[in-house]
Amino acid sequence: MSKSTTVHTTRLARVGGSFRDPSGHVYRRDDRIIRTVTKVGKEQFDFVRESGLFELLIRDGRLLPFELLEGTALPEGFDESVSYALEVPKLEFISFPYEWPFPALKAAALFHLDIQRAALERNVTLSDASAYNVQFIGAAPTFIDHLSFRRYEPGEMWSGHRQFCEQFLVPLLLRSLFGIPHNAWYRGSLEGIQTVEFSRLLTWRHYLNKNLLTHVVLQSWLQRSAETTLQGPDFDKTAVKGERALPVEAYRKLVMGLRHWIDSLEPLRTSKSTWQDYAKANSYQVDELGQKAAFVRDFAAQHRPRQLWDFGCNIGAFSRAALEGGAQYVVSFDFDQGALDACYAEARASQLPIQSVVMDMANVSPNQGWMGIEREGLVSRRSADALIALAVVHHLAISRNIPFGELLDWLLDLAPCGVIEFVPKPDPMVQKLLALRADIFDDYTWAFFTHCIAKRARIDRILRIGQYGRTLVSYIRHDYEEIRRNCLQ
């Protein structure tokens, strides 16, 4: 089906997270992503476009490129309030700040400040500092909201300062100062971690840090002050907004000082995480790891998936094997912070198309936010045409009491082909899981494992390794060919 035919036959669907900005919204139409620019946002958009900032950022790969549609080129379905439509590339996988490992959030924060600095050079600023305006292509951040840019007004304060602190800085400080990952707190508070709440964790020693005073303690005080003013009988809007002028050089200095501080932040190393050394300390021999990597590589070469999901990716060794075999893009999931930090760092250093995502597979991200559609859950974002789940199902089935059959059904739902590893009970890793609990897992057997897969898929290849019989199974779901035909149409 051609693109022009699709435009006239498929309904526009507004993206759930795109409803707050009167300047424009984001829509899906099949595989097309279209951002509108309304009459409300037209003047600012034209100013920024004429400044050359869009061209600069797109050329540097820091902003999603767009094709400007107007007049008769506008897709059907928009009313007279829309001045332009911007058609932008569809990203491989959308992730959210509460799913990013520490180094990815840090990279996004530095990236956002660099965008702000580049904008000021063109007499432009950002109207907000939302972390949701940043997405990842592999390990590289990119800016996606063309309507966040507006004309800089001389002397204005940084209107997005507190938002930046709560959506970027404070989540980073949570782990840098206290060793606490930001992900669970952030997921439960989608607008970020409030400075007022975070400041309660600080001791008097933290107050000796000038940066903490400026960007956290002061922001917390201003928030409390604003709330008190709003509740008072003599509410003065100008008192809340403030009338002080901030010279542009002071604005730049504030941004650059914050950037320098964030660049120095590292996770607090209280101890090694549970699985970050798993690749070195497990029940495999070196040659067995090589066999597993070769099996994944061959699987990827057979199917050449556009997007592969790697569950329990650890430091990403098998994600890299999948790329070597022919996978175009890999989304790597793990809940272990240290392991995923290393996975992200390697992908960033080697410029690999691997996107690292913090995810507890027994508690995946749900649909949430306004009307439950603002931030899509993992299942709503499923876009893989292949998956691998190595050394992970025994943890979910035994440590987390996930019914084995339901777990396998869920994995089979996510992709039409894949590789799943079965680790039998005699294996030392399973014995460790069973050491302090009764073995109530009667269905955790090879026979039940293969039975569950065979109900919905054809078992294509099997690799048994090691003295305990760890086994990798590649499957092809019964509807595989139909899915491939639909993708090609």
C-alpha positions as CSV (number, residue, x, y, z in Angstrom):
1,M,0.0,0.0,0.0
2,S,1.5,3.3,-1.0
3,K,1.9,6.2,1.4
4,S,-0.6,8.4,-0.5
5,T,-3.2,5.7,-0.3
6,T,-2.6,5.2,3.4
7,V,-3.2,8.9,4.1
8,H,-6.7,8.8,2.6
9,T,-7.9,5.5,4.1
10,T,-6.5,5.4,7.6
11,R,-7.7,7.4,10.6
12,L,-5.5,9.9,12.4
13,A,-4.9,8.8,16.0
14,R,-3.6,11.4,18.5
15,V,-0.6,10.1,20.6
16,G,-1.7,9.8,24.2
17,G,1.1,12.0,25.6
18,S,0.3,14.8,23.2
19,F,-2.6,16.8,24.6
20,R,-1.3,19.6,26.8
21,D,0.3,22.0,24.2
22,P,-2.1,24.3,22.3
23,S,0.7,24.9,19.8
24,G,0.2,21.4,18.3
25,H,-0.2,17.7,18.8
26,V,1.3,14.5,17.6
27,Y,-0.7,11.9,15.6
28,R,-0.1,8.4,14.2
29,R,-1.4,7.3,10.9
30,D,-0.2,3.7,10.2
31,D,3.6,4.0,10.4
32,R,3.6,7.8,9.8
33,I,4.2,10.2,12.7
34,I,2.8,13.7,12.1
35,R,3.1,16.7,14.4
36,T,0.8,19.6,13.9
37,V,1.6,23.3,14.3
38,T,-1.6,25.2,15.1
39,K,-2.2,28.9,14.5
40,V,-1.4,29.4,18.2
41,G,2.1,28.1,17.7
42,K,2.8,29.3,14.1
43,E,4.5,32.6,14.9
44,Q,7.0,31.0,17.3
45,F,7.6,28.1,15.0
46,D,8.3,30.4,12.1
47,F,10.7,32.5,14.1
48,V,12.7,29.5,15.2
49,R,12.7,28.0,11.7
50,E,14.0,31.3,10.3
51,S,16.7,31.5,12.9
52,G,18.4,28.5,11.4
53,L,18.3,26.5,14.7
54,F,16.3,23.6,13.3
55,E,18.6,23.2,10.4
56,L,21.7,23.3,12.7
57,L,20.3,20.7,15.1
58,I,19.0,18.4,12.4
59,R,22.3,18.5,10.6
60,D,24.1,17.6,13.8
61,G,21.7,14.7,14.5
62,R,20.3,16.3,17.6
63,L,16.8,17.0,16.4
64,L,14.4,14.7,14.5
65,P,14.3,15.9,10.9
66,F,10.9,16.8,9.5
67,E,9.1,17.4,6.2
68,L,6.9,20.5,6.3
69,L,3.4,20.0,5.0
70,E,1.1,22.9,4.4
71,G,-1.9,24.0,2.3
72,T,-3.0,21.2,0.0
73,A,-0.2,19.0,1.2
74,L,-1.8,18.7,4.6
75,P,-3.1,15.2,5.4
76,E,-6.8,14.8,5.5
77,G,-8.5,15.0,8.9
78,F,-7.1,18.3,10.2
79,D,-9.3,21.4,10.7
80,E,-8.6,25.1,10.0
81,S,-6.7,25.5,13.3
82,V,-3.7,23.7,11.8
83,S,-1.2,25.8,9.9
84,Y,1.4,23.2,9.3
85,A,2.1,19.5,9.7
86,L,5.5,18.1,10.3
87,E,6.1,14.5,9.2
88,V,8.9,13.1,11.3
89,P,10.6,9.6,11.3
90,K,9.1,6.9,13.4
91,L,11.4,5.9,16.2
92,E,12.2,2.3,16.7
93,F,11.2,2.2,20.4
94,I,9.8,4.9,22.7
95,S,11.1,4.8,26.2
96,F,10.5,7.0,29.2
97,P,12.9,8.6,31.8
98,Y,11.7,6.1,34.5
99,E,13.0,3.3,32.3
100,W,16.4,4.8,31.6
101,P,19.6,3.6,33.4
102,F,21.6,6.2,35.2
103,P,24.1,6.9,32.4
104,A,21.3,7.3,29.9
105,L,19.4,9.8,32.1
106,K,22.7,11.6,32.6
107,A,23.4,11.7,28.9
108,A,19.9,13.0,28.3
109,A,20.4,15.8,30.9
110,L,23.7,16.9,29.4
111,F,22.1,16.7,25.9
112,H,19.1,18.9,27.0
113,L,21.5,21.5,28.4
114,D,23.5,21.5,25.2
115,I,20.3,22.1,23.2
116,Q,19.5,25.0,25.5
117,R,23.0,26.5,25.0
118,A,22.8,26.1,21.2
119,A,19.3,27.7,21.2
120,L,20.5,30.8,23.1
121,E,23.1,31.4,20.4
122,R,20.2,31.8,17.9
123,N,18.2,34.0,20.2
124,V,15.9,31.1,21.0
125,T,15.1,29.3,24.3
126,L,13.1,26.3,25.4
127,S,9.6,26.8,26.8
128,D,10.0,23.8,29.1
129,A,12.5,21.2,30.3
130,S,10.6,18.0,30.0
131,A,12.7,14.8,30.0
132,Y,9.9,13.3,27.8
133,N,11.1,15.6,24.9
134,V,14.2,13.4,24.7
135,Q,14.2,9.9,23.1
136,F,17.0,7.5,22.3
137,I,18.1,6.1,19.0
138,G,20.3,3.3,20.2
139,A,22.3,4.9,23.0
140,A,22.2,8.4,21.5
141,P,19.7,10.9,22.7
142,T,17.7,13.0,20.3
143,F,15.2,15.8,20.8
144,I,11.7,15.2,19.5
145,D,9.6,18.3,20.4
146,H,10.0,21.0,17.7
147,L,7.4,23.1,19.5
148,S,9.3,23.5,22.7
149,F,11.5,26.1,21.0
150,R,10.5,29.8,21.2
151,R,11.9,33.3,20.9
152,Y,14.2,34.3,23.8
153,E,13.0,37.4,25.5
154,P,16.0,39.5,26.8
155,G,16.3,39.4,30.6
156,E,13.9,36.4,31.1
157,M,14.5,33.8,33.8
158,W,14.9,30.1,32.9
159,S,11.3,29.1,33.1
160,G,12.1,25.4,32.9
161,H,14.7,25.4,35.7
162,R,12.6,23.7,38.3
163,Q,11.2,21.2,35.8
164,F,14.8,20.3,34.7
165,C,15.8,19.8,38.3
166,E,12.9,17.5,39.1
167,Q,12.9,15.5,35.9
168,F,16.7,15.2,35.3
169,L,18.8,16.5,38.2
170,V,17.1,15.1,41.3
171,P,16.6,11.6,39.9
172,L,20.4,11.6,39.2
173,L,21.2,12.8,42.6
174,L,19.1,10.2,44.2
175,R,21.5,7.5,43.1
176,S,24.6,9.7,43.1
177,L,24.2,10.7,46.7
178,F,22.3,7.8,48.2
179,G,22.8,4.9,45.9
180,I,19.0,4.7,45.2
181,P,17.9,4.1,41.6
182,H,15.4,6.7,40.4
183,N,13.3,4.4,38.4
184,A,10.5,3.2,40.8
185,W,10.1,6.7,42.4
186,Y,10.0,8.4,39.0
187,R,7.5,5.9,37.6
188,G,5.2,6.6,40.5
189,S,5.5,10.4,40.0
190,L,5.5,11.0,36.2
191,E,6.4,14.7,36.4
192,G,9.6,13.9,38.2
193,I,10.8,13.8,41.8
194,Q,9.9,17.0,43.5
195,T,12.7,19.1,45.1
196,V,10.5,19.5,48.2
197,E,10.3,15.7,48.7
198,F,14.0,15.1,47.8
199,S,15.2,17.9,50.1
200,R,13.9,15.9,53.1
201,L,16.6,13.4,52.5
202,L,19.4,15.9,52.8
203,T,21.5,16.4,55.9
204,W,23.3,19.5,57.1
205,R,26.5,18.4,55.2
206,H,24.6,18.6,51.9
207,Y,23.8,22.2,52.6
208,L,27.5,23.0,52.3
209,N,27.3,22.2,48.6
210,K,26.7,25.3,46.6
211,N,25.2,23.4,43.7
212,L,22.7,21.6,46.0
213,L,21.7,24.9,47.6
214,T,21.2,26.6,44.2
215,H,19.4,23.9,42.3
216,V,17.6,21.8,44.9
217,V,17.3,23.6,48.3
218,L,16.4,27.0,46.7
219,Q,14.0,25.4,44.2
220,S,12.3,23.6,47.2
221,W,12.1,26.8,49.1
222,L,10.6,28.7,46.1
223,Q,8.0,25.9,45.6
224,R,6.9,26.1,49.2
225,S,6.9,29.9,49.0
226,A,4.7,29.8,45.9
227,E,2.3,27.3,47.4
228,T,2.0,29.6,50.5
229,T,1.4,32.6,48.3
230,L,-1.2,30.9,46.2
231,Q,-3.1,29.9,49.3
232,G,-3.0,33.4,50.9
233,P,-5.8,36.0,50.7
234,D,-3.6,38.6,49.0
235,F,-2.4,36.5,46.1
236,D,-0.1,38.5,43.8
237,K,0.7,36.8,40.4
238,T,3.7,39.0,39.8
239,A,5.2,38.0,43.2
240,V,5.0,34.3,42.1
241,K,6.4,34.8,38.6
242,G,9.1,37.3,39.7
243,E,10.1,40.4,38.0
244,R,13.9,40.1,38.2
245,A,15.9,40.3,34.9
246,L,18.5,37.6,34.2
247,P,21.1,38.9,31.7
248,V,21.7,36.4,28.9
249,E,25.3,35.8,30.0
250,A,24.1,34.9,33.5
251,Y,21.6,32.6,31.8
252,R,24.4,30.8,29.9
253,K,26.5,30.6,33.0
254,L,23.6,29.0,34.9
255,V,23.2,26.4,32.2
256,M,26.9,25.7,31.9
257,G,27.5,25.5,35.6
258,L,24.7,23.0,35.9
259,R,26.1,21.0,33.0
260,H,29.6,20.9,34.6
261,W,28.1,19.6,37.8
262,I,25.9,16.9,36.2
263,D,28.9,15.8,34.1
264,S,30.7,15.0,37.3
265,L,27.9,12.9,38.8
266,E,28.4,9.1,39.1
267,P,26.4,6.4,40.9
268,L,27.3,5.8,44.5
269,R,29.3,2.6,44.5
270,T,28.0,1.0,47.7
271,S,28.6,-2.5,46.4
272,K,28.5,-4.5,43.2
273,S,25.0,-5.1,41.8
274,T,23.6,-8.6,41.9
275,W,24.2,-9.5,38.2
276,Q,26.8,-7.1,36.8
277,D,29.5,-9.7,37.1
278,Y,27.2,-12.6,36.0
279,A,29.0,-13.0,32.7
280,K,32.2,-13.8,34.7
281,A,30.7,-15.7,37.6
282,N,28.1,-18.2,36.5
283,S,27.8,-21.9,35.9
284,Y,29.0,-21.6,32.3
285,Q,32.3,-22.5,30.8
286,V,33.9,-20.0,28.4
287,D,33.2,-22.3,25.4
288,E,29.5,-22.6,26.5
289,L,29.1,-18.9,26.4
290,G,30.6,-19.0,22.9
291,Q,28.0,-21.6,21.9
292,K,25.2,-19.5,23.2
293,A,26.4,-16.4,21.3
294,A,26.8,-18.5,18.1
295,F,23.2,-19.8,18.5
296,V,21.8,-16.3,18.9
297,R,24.0,-15.1,16.0
298,D,22.6,-17.9,13.8
299,F,19.1,-17.2,14.9
300,A,19.4,-13.5,14.0
301,A,21.0,-14.4,10.6
302,Q,18.0,-16.7,9.8
303,H,15.3,-14.1,10.6
304,R,17.2,-10.8,10.3
305,P,14.7,-9.1,12.6
306,R,14.2,-5.4,12.2
307,Q,13.8,-5.1,16.0
308,L,14.8,-7.7,18.6
309,W,14.0,-7.6,22.3
310,D,16.6,-9.1,24.7
311,F,15.2,-9.9,28.1
312,G,17.6,-10.2,30.9
313,C,20.3,-8.7,28.7
314,N,22.8,-8.3,31.5
315,I,25.8,-6.4,30.0
316,G,24.5,-6.9,26.5
317,A,26.8,-9.7,25.2
318,F,23.9,-11.5,23.4
319,S,22.4,-8.2,22.2
320,R,25.7,-7.7,20.4
321,A,25.7,-11.3,19.1
322,A,22.2,-10.6,17.6
323,L,23.5,-7.5,15.8
324,E,26.4,-9.5,14.5
325,G,24.0,-12.0,13.1
326,G,21.8,-9.4,11.3
327,A,19.4,-7.9,13.7
328,Q,19.0,-4.2,12.9
329,Y,18.0,-2.8,16.3
330,V,18.0,-4.3,19.8
331,V,16.1,-3.2,22.9
332,S,17.9,-4.6,25.9
333,F,15.9,-5.1,29.1
334,D,17.2,-5.8,32.6
335,F,16.4,-4.8,36.2
336,D,19.9,-4.9,37.5
337,Q,21.3,-1.3,37.5
338,G,25.0,-2.2,37.4
339,A,24.6,-4.6,34.5
340,L,22.5,-2.2,32.5
341,D,24.8,0.7,33.2
342,A,27.6,-1.4,31.6
343,C,25.3,-2.4,28.7
344,Y,24.5,1.3,27.9
345,A,28.1,2.4,28.3
346,E,29.3,-0.2,25.8
347,A,26.5,0.6,23.3
348,R,27.3,4.3,23.6
349,A,31.1,3.9,23.2
350,S,30.7,1.5,20.2
351,Q,27.8,3.4,18.7
352,L,25.7,0.2,18.6
353,P,21.9,0.3,17.9
354,I,21.2,-1.1,21.3
355,Q,18.7,0.7,23.5
356,S,19.0,-0.1,27.2
357,V,15.8,-0.1,29.3
358,V,15.4,-0.7,33.0
359,M,12.5,-3.2,33.4
360,D,11.5,-5.7,36.0
361,M,9.8,-8.4,33.9
362,A,7.5,-9.3,36.7
363,N,6.4,-5.7,37.0
364,V,6.6,-4.1,33.6
365,S,5.7,-0.5,32.9
366,P,1.9,-0.1,32.8
367,N,-0.3,2.3,30.9
368,Q,-0.5,5.4,33.1
369,G,-0.9,9.2,33.2
370,W,-3.9,11.1,32.1
371,M,-6.8,8.6,31.2
372,G,-4.2,5.8,31.4
373,I,-2.9,6.6,27.9
374,E,-0.4,9.4,28.4
375,R,2.5,7.0,28.9
376,E,2.0,3.7,27.2
377,G,2.9,0.5,29.0
378,L,5.4,-2.0,27.7
379,V,2.8,-4.3,26.1
380,S,1.2,-1.4,24.3
381,R,4.5,-0.5,22.8
382,R,5.4,-4.0,21.7
383,S,7.1,-3.7,18.3
384,A,9.6,-6.6,18.3
385,D,9.6,-9.2,15.5
386,A,12.0,-11.4,17.5
387,L,13.1,-11.9,21.1
388,I,15.7,-13.7,23.2
389,A,15.2,-14.6,26.8
390,L,18.4,-16.3,28.1
391,A,18.9,-17.3,31.7
392,V,15.8,-15.4,32.8
393,V,12.7,-17.6,32.9
394,H,13.9,-19.6,35.9
395,H,14.3,-16.4,37.9
396,L,10.7,-15.4,37.1
397,A,9.1,-18.8,37.6
398,I,10.9,-19.7,40.8
399,S,12.1,-16.5,42.5
400,R,8.9,-14.5,41.6
401,N,6.4,-17.4,41.5
402,I,5.2,-16.5,38.0
403,P,3.2,-19.5,36.7
404,F,5.5,-21.1,34.2
405,G,2.8,-21.6,31.5
406,E,1.6,-18.0,31.8
407,L,5.2,-16.8,31.6
408,L,5.9,-18.7,28.4
409,D,2.5,-17.6,26.9
410,W,3.4,-14.0,27.6
411,L,6.8,-14.3,25.9
412,L,5.3,-16.0,22.9
413,D,2.8,-13.2,22.6
414,L,5.5,-10.5,22.3
415,A,7.2,-11.7,19.2
416,P,6.6,-14.3,16.4
417,C,10.0,-15.9,16.8
418,G,12.6,-16.1,19.5
419,V,15.1,-18.0,21.6
420,I,14.2,-19.0,25.2
421,E,16.6,-20.8,27.5
422,F,15.5,-23.5,29.9
423,V,17.6,-24.1,33.0
424,P,16.8,-27.4,34.6
425,K,16.5,-27.8,38.4
426,P,19.9,-29.6,38.9
427,D,21.7,-26.5,37.6
428,P,23.6,-24.7,40.5
429,M,21.8,-21.4,39.7
430,V,18.4,-23.0,40.1
431,Q,19.6,-24.8,43.3
432,K,20.5,-21.4,44.7
433,L,17.0,-20.1,44.1
434,L,15.5,-23.2,45.7
435,A,17.9,-23.3,48.7
436,L,15.7,-21.3,51.1
437,R,12.3,-22.4,49.9
438,A,10.2,-25.4,49.3
439,D,10.2,-26.8,45.7
440,I,6.5,-26.2,44.8
441,F,7.3,-25.9,41.1
442,D,6.0,-29.2,39.8
443,D,5.4,-27.9,36.3
444,Y,8.9,-26.5,36.0
445,T,10.1,-29.3,33.7
446,W,11.5,-29.7,30.2
447,A,8.4,-31.6,29.2
448,F,6.1,-28.8,30.3
449,F,8.4,-26.2,28.8
450,T,8.3,-27.8,25.3
451,H,4.6,-28.6,25.6
452,C,3.8,-24.9,26.2
453,I,5.9,-23.7,23.3
454,A,4.6,-26.4,20.9
455,K,1.0,-25.3,21.4
456,R,1.6,-22.1,19.6
457,A,4.9,-22.5,17.8
458,R,7.2,-24.8,16.0
459,I,10.4,-25.6,17.8
460,D,13.0,-24.9,15.2
461,R,16.4,-25.6,16.7
462,I,17.7,-26.9,20.1
463,L,21.1,-26.4,21.7
464,R,21.9,-28.3,24.9
465,I,25.1,-27.2,26.7
466,G,26.9,-28.0,29.9
467,Q,26.8,-30.9,32.3
468,Y,23.4,-29.8,33.8
469,G,21.6,-29.6,30.5
470,R,20.9,-25.9,30.0
471,T,19.0,-25.8,26.7
472,L,18.3,-23.0,24.2
473,V,15.2,-23.4,22.1
474,S,14.4,-21.3,19.0
475,Y,10.8,-21.2,18.1
476,I,8.7,-19.9,15.1
477,R,5.1,-19.1,16.0
478,H,2.4,-20.7,13.8
479,D,1.3,-17.2,12.5
480,Y,4.9,-16.2,11.6
481,E,4.5,-16.3,7.9
482,E,1.2,-14.4,8.0
483,I,2.8,-11.6,10.1
484,R,5.8,-11.4,7.7
485,R,3.4,-11.1,4.7
486,N,1.5,-8.3,6.4
487,C,4.7,-6.4,7.2
488,L,5.8,-6.6,3.6
489,Q,2.5,-5.3,2.2
